[in-house]
Amino acid sequence: MIKKLINKLLGKPEGTATPLGKRVEIAAEEHRIDPALLDERGVKVVKGLSDAGFEAYIVGGAVRDLLLGRRPKDFDVATDATPEQVKNQFRRAFIIGRRFRIVHVVYGRGREHEVIEVSTFRALLKEDDAEQVQGNEKTSKGALEGKSHVVDASGRVLRDNVWGPQIEDAARRDFTVNAMYYDPQRELVVDYHGGLADARKKVLRMIGDPETRYREDPVRILRAVRFAAKLGFTIEPKTRAPIAAMAPLLANVPLSRMFDEMIKLLQTGHALASIEELRKQGLSRGVFPILDAVLDKEGRLPENVHGKFVRLALEDTDRRVAEGRSVAPSFMLACMLWGEVQQRWKRLIDGGEGPVPALQQAIDLVFDARVGDISGRGKLAADMREIWMMQPRFERRTGSGPHRLIEQPRYRAGFDFLALRAEAGEIDPALADWWEDFALGSEDDRRALLDQARETQRQGGPRSKPKAGGGRVHSLPRGAVSGESAAALPLAPDHAEVDGGEGGEGGEGGAPNPARKRRRRRKPKGAGGGESSGAPAGAASGDE
């Protein structure tokens, strides 16, 4: 009541500022969606619900991508069936979520499984209709228990589980291009807000009042950035105008959700474009701690060795996604935070710590400062730690150490990281060449390489005191490793396996072919190289 009185005194209209729109049905000859781009599992879910007497459509980003002639990555379904009714229709279906209750219908098993996300049409409710709580998801768990529509003090929606008709479900979606529905059986697109026209004009337009919609869910700010970068769309002026003023609301979003949004920005094929779009919208600093560790004051990758290293890693990630290959967030994040790990590592060594404990402490400090307490951090941290801790081991090329190292499960991830460092000019490229030759070589090749490394080390000084610059690195001449020798090597899985088999930057889903000499990196231009040592390199300081 008080809120309504204040709105009246301020001249604000009562009720929602979000228009319901008008249902427009678009036939196949006009929308021209190619049925070959559809996913059979998504179609099967729609058909299963329709056969059971419910209304069901492919929805959101999948429809948008189909209209743009793209094959969608995910196929979500919207229906008038409740989560319980959806669950009862499918053998392997699971209700998940609290803020938004949805159903995951699962097809396949193991790594090959696919999830079709099914949501129930939601009602478009006014903020005045919602119960308000102080605090957030964690601090107000008791107050949220059993409630369907709740907001916090800033208007951010904490619960939204009130079902309604399709016209209201469309109005409560964020952008017009994400508010369309497709019936694959009738080949019919349902559009309430001019989404088809905006998709063809490549415009990202918020449904309703942008400021109100950003308050409901500040993550919509990041979604606007992501879709603009991914699709090459322009953010419509009214949609863009409140972004800077609303950005502080992102501080109220749970860390785990912010972390997920950052991964989507950087690991869905448009990382460099996303960083540029963040800069254009004034969001490149102060939003993501990991990006704060990488970008300069202007929100750009710095023009130094570490900036080049991160750029190469992001370019490689974008390229792999474009080729339909899997990527591992742990590898990308290890690349982004490596510069700060090196800086802290060097300071600890300068303070008297030994190189190995100093590196371990530096890693812990970086995780606390840049990653924080998020769900899944343990697995992610373990994978990143292995990549980082392997780097000084590459400097030691005597005895049985090299044999043990190439047998490590994460060897390929560590080597690919080393190869990127060489390409960026942080270390001598010959070091990466030596390890590639050693991994692919016969036993005779390996003995020769170890003899050369031992001689180099003997000439360079005592083993216990490696110099910052390191000595020259010897390798066999290019082409000296025979195909037969390479085939005999039981190469460890590459870092496609770093994230529990989801794939990474340097392999083909964990099934490397040791007979084929695969080079992840390009030959660096002007391979003058950098420095090679066990201590941190000084150059590093410089849809939906």
N, C-alpha and C positions, 0 to 999 in steps of 0.2 A: 504494500500500500504506500509506504514512504517513497519507494522508488518511482511509483507511478506519479505521485505528487511532484517529485523533483523533476521528472521528465516533462510534466505539464508546465511547470514554472519556467523550464528552460526552452519550452516550445518544441520539444521532441515529440514526434508522432507516437501514439500508443501502438503496441503490438510490434510484430516483426517487420523489419525493413526488407525482408527477403520476399520477392515476388514468387507466386506459385507457378507462373508461366502458363502456357497453353499446349496441350498435347497435339503434336504434329506427327503423322505417320508417313514415313518416307519409303517408297518402294524400291526394289532392287535396281530398276532401270535408272533411278536417280542417284542412289548412294553408291552403286557399283562396287560393293564389297565382293572380293574374290573368295568364294567358299573354300578354295584350296588353302587359304591362310588360317582356317579354323582348326582348333584342337579338338580331336574326336572325344576326348574325355570331358571337356567343357560342354560339348554338344550333348553328350550322354547324360550329364547331370541335368541340363535343361529339359531333355526329353523325359527323364525319369520323374521329375517334379510335375511336368505337364501331364504325363500319363496318369499321375496320382490325383489330378484335378486342381493343381496349383498353377498360379501364374509364375513364369520364370523367364529370365532374359540374361544373356551375357551383358555385362555392364561396365561402365567406367573407361579406364585407360585402354582396355582391350578393344572397345568399340572405336575409340579415337584412333588407335593405331591401325585398325582394319580400314577405316575410312581414308587413312593416309597411305594405304598400300603396304604397311609394315606387318610383319608377323609378330603378334604380341608375345611378350615374354611370359605373362601370366593371363589366365582366363578366369575372371571373377564372375560370379552369378548372383543376381538379386531376385528375390521371390517374395510372395505374400505368405509363404509358409513360415511358421515360427521355427526357431532353432531346434526345438524338440521334434517337430514334425519333419524337418529336414533329416535329422539324425535317424529317425525311424525308417526313412526311405532307402538308406544305403547301408551296406554291410560294414564298411569301414569309414565311419564318420564320427567326428569328435567335436564337441562344443568347447570353444576356448574363449578367453578374454573376459574382462570385467567391465572395462570402460565401454567397449562395444562387444556384445556377445555375437559370435559368428560360428559357423560350422566349417571344419576342414573335412572334405571328402577326399580320401586317399586312394590312389591307384598305384599299382606296382609295389615293389619292395626294395629295401636296401637303398643303394645310391641312385637307382633308376626310378624311384617313386616320384609321383607328381601329386601335388595338392591343388584341388579346386576349392577356392574360398567362396562360401555361400553366405550371404547376409540377407536378413529380413528387411523389407521396406520399412523405413523409419519415419516417424511423424515429425513434422516441422513444428517445434514448440517455441514459444516465446521465452525469453530469458526470465520474464516475470513469473512464468509457470514453474520454473526450476527451483529446487531447494538449494539454498546457498550454505556452504560450509566454510569455516576458516581453515586455513592450511591447505594441504595438497593430498595426493594419493596415499602417501606414507603416513603423514601426521594425522589424518582424519579418517583412518580406516573404520573406526567404530561408527562415525557419523554417516559413512557411505553404505554401511551394511543394509541390504534389503531395499535400497532406493534405486529408481530407474532413471531419473533425470536430475542431475546435480551439477552446479557450477561453483567455482571458487570466487574469491572476492573480486578478482579482475574480470570475471565473466568467462573464464576458460572452462570448457565442458569437462567434467570428471566422470560423468555417467551419461549414457545416451542409449537407452534400451526401451524406448516407447515405440511400438509398431504403428504404422499408418499406411495410407494409400501411396501408390507409385508417384503421383503428382507431387506429394510432399517429400518423398524420398529424393526426387530429382532436385527439388529446391534446396535441400539441405546439403547437397554436394557442393564442392568448392568452385570449380571452374566450369564454364559452359561446355567445354570440349570433353569434360569428364562426366557429364550428366546425361549421357545418351544410353539407350537400351537397344539391344539387338536380339530379335527372335530368329535363330538360325533355321527353324522349321518353316516359318513363313517368309524368311528373308526380308524382314521388316525392321527398320530403324525407328525408334520412338524418340522424339526430340522435343523438349519443353522450353528450351532457352536459347535457341539459335546456335547450338553447338556445331552443327554441320557447316553453317556459314562461317563461323569463327575458325574452324579447322581449315577450311579452304583459304581463308585470309591469313592464316598463321598468326592468330591473335589469341592471347591468353587473357580471358576476361572473368572476373569474379562474379558469381551469382549474388545479387543483393548488394548491400553496403559493405565495401571492402574492410573498413575499419572494424565494423561489428564482427565480420567473419574472421578477421585475424584475432580478435579478442577471444572468440569462441575456441579457436585452436591456433596458437601462434605458429605451429609447424607449417601452416599454410604459406607462411612467408618463404620458408625453405622449399616447399613444393613448387611455388611460383618460379623460384630460381632454377630448380632442377628441370622443370618442364621446358622453361625457356631455353636452357642450355641443351637439353636432350633433343628437342624438336626443332630448334632454330626459330622459335616463336618470339614475337614481340609482346612484352607485358603491356597491356592496355593502360593508358595514362592514369585513369581513376583507380585501377587496381594497383599500380605502382606507387602512387602518391603517398599512402600512409605507411609504407614499408619501414622507412627510417624511424618514424615515430613509434611504431609498434614493435620494433626489434628488441627493446629491453624486456618485453614479455617472454622472450625465449628463455630468460633466466629461470622462469617458473616451470619449464618443461623438464620432466625427469631425465637424468643424465643418460640412461640407457636408450631412451627414445631419440635424444639428440645424437647419440653415437650412431644409432642405426641410420638416421637421416644423413649423417656425414658419409657413411659407407655408401649409401645410395648415390650421393653426389659424386663420389670419387671412383666408384667401381661398377658403374653400369654403362661404361663406354663413352663418357663425355667429361672426363675429369678436368682437363685443361679448360674446356669451355665453361664448366661449372665454376672454377676458380675465377675466371674472368667475369662471369655474371655476378658472382658474389661481390667482386670489387666494384662493378658498376652500380650495384645497389647499396654500397657502403656496409657490407656485411663480412668482409674478408678478415677483419680483426675483431677480437673480443667475443666471438660467437662459438668457435670451436678451438679449444686449447691446443689440439694437435696442429691445426693450421697456424695458430699463433707462433708455434715453434718453427714453422717453415717459411712463411711469407714475410716480406719486408714491410716497412711502415706504410707503403703505398698499396699493399695487398697483392704484390707480385712475387713470383719466384725470384730470389736474388741472382745477380749475375756473378756467381762464384761457383766453385767446384760442387758444393753441396746443392746449390740451386739447380745446377745441371744434372746432378745425380737424381734428384727428385723428379725433374722434368722427364728424364729418360725412363724412369720407372712408371710414371703416369702415362706417357706416350705408349709404352709397351702394354700397359693394362688396357688402354683404349683400343689398341690394335687387336689384342687377344679377344676382347669382347666383340669387336666387329667381325672377327673370324669365327665367332660362335664357340670359342674355347673358354674353359673355366678359369677363374682367377681366385686367388686366396687373399683375404683381407690382411692376414698376418704378414705376408710378404710386403704388400704395399705400405702398411703402417711401419714396418721395420725400416723401410727405405726413408719414409718421411721423418722419423724420429732419430735416425742415425746421427745426424749432425749434432743434436743436443746430447746424445749419449757420448759422443766423442769429446765434446767440450767438458762435460762433467768428469769423464774418465781422465782426461788430461789434468784437470785441477786436482783430482784425488791423488794421482801419481806424483804431481808436483808437491803435494802435501805429505808425501812419504809412504803412501800405500803401495803395495805390490801390484803389478799390472792386472793379475787375474781377480783378486778381491776388489780392486778399484773398479774394474769393469762391472762386476756383479753389483756393487753398490750404486754405480752410475745408472745401471738399468733400473734398479728399484726406485731411485729418485725420479727418473723420467716417467715411469709408470704412475707414480703417485701424483706427479705434477700435471701430466697430460692425458692420462686415461681415466684415472679415478676408479671408483667402486661401481663397476657395471656388471650386469649379468654376463657370464661367459668369459670374464677377464682372465680367469685361471688358465683356460685352454689357449686363449689368444696370447697371453703373456708367455706361456711355456714355449710356443712355437717361435715367437719373436726372439725370446732369449736364446734359443738354440742357434738361430741364424747369427745373432750378434756374437755369441761366445765362440762360434766357429771361426770368426775372422782372424784372430791372432794365431789360431792353430794352423792356418794356411801359411804363415810365415816360417813354421818349423818343418823343414823338409829333410829330416834325417831319421835314421833308425826305422822302427816299425810304425812311427806316427802316421805317415802318409797312408800306409795300408789300412790302418784302423780308421782313419778319417773317411776314406772313400766308402767304407762299409757302413757308415752311420746312416740311419733311415732318412735323415734330413740333409744328407750331403748335397743333393742336387740343388736344394733351396739355398744352402750356404754358398755353393759354387756360383750360382746365378747372381747372387748378391755381390760376390767378389768380382764377377765379370762386369757388372754394372759400375762398380767402383773404378775398375780399370778403364772402362769406356768414358767415364766422366773425367778421368785424369787425376783421380785421387791417389792411385797407386800405379806402379809400373805395369803396363799391360802384359809384359813377359811373365809376371807371376801367374796370371790367369791362364796364359798359354801353357805354362809348365804343368799346372794341375790338370788341364784338359788332356795334355799328352800323357800324363801319368795315369789318369783314369781310363784312358782308351788304349793304353799301350800293353804290349806283351810283358812277360816277366823280364825278358832281356832289356826291353825298352825302359822299364822301370828302374832296373839296376843301374843303367847308364845315366838316367836322369838323377838318381840319388847320388851317384858318384860325382856328377857335375855340381849338384847343390852342395855336397860336402866340401868339394874343393873351393867353391866360391865362398863358403862360410869360413873355411880355414884361412883364406887370403884376406877376408874382410875383418877378422878380429875374433876375440873370444866369444864363444857361444852365449855366455851368460849376460853379455852386455850388447844387445843389438843396437845399432845406431839408428837414429831417426830416419835417415835416408835409405838405409839398407844397402846391400851390395847389388851388383848386376845379377839378374836372374837368367839362368841358362835353360834352354829347352831344346828338344830335338828339332831338326829342320822341319819346316812345314811339309806334311805328307809323309813323314818318316814312319808314322804309325800305320801299320797295314790293316786292311779290313779284317783279316783273320785274327790279328791281335786284338782288335777292338771287339770282335764278336766273342772272344774268350772271356771278356771282362763281365762279371756279374754286377753291372751298375746298380747302385741303390736307386730307389724311386726318387724322382725329382720333386721339387717343392710343390707339385700338384697335390702331394699327400700331406702337406703341412697342416691343413685344416681338416684333418680327419677324412680325407678322400674327396673333398669338394673341388679340388683342382687348384692350380696355381699358375704362376707366370712362366714356368719353364718346362712344362711337360704336356702330355696328351692324356690326362686323366689317370696318371699313375701307371701307365703301361709303356715305359721307355723301351726303345729298340737299341740295345747296346751295339749292334752292328752298324748303326748309322751314326755318323759323327754329326751331332746336332749342335749348332752354335746359336745360343740364345741372343747373343749380342752382335751388334754390327762392329766392324773394325773401326776403332776410333780414328778420327781425322787428326793427322799430325801427332802420331802416337809417341809424343815425347814423354808422356806418362807423368806420374807424380812421384810420391814417395812410398816406399814399401817397408813397413816395420810392424812389430807387434804392439807398439804404442799407438795412440790415436794420431791420425794425420793432422798436421797443422792447418791444411787447406780447409778443413771442415769448419773452422771457426769463422773464416772469412764470410611402382606405378600402378606406379598404378596408372 
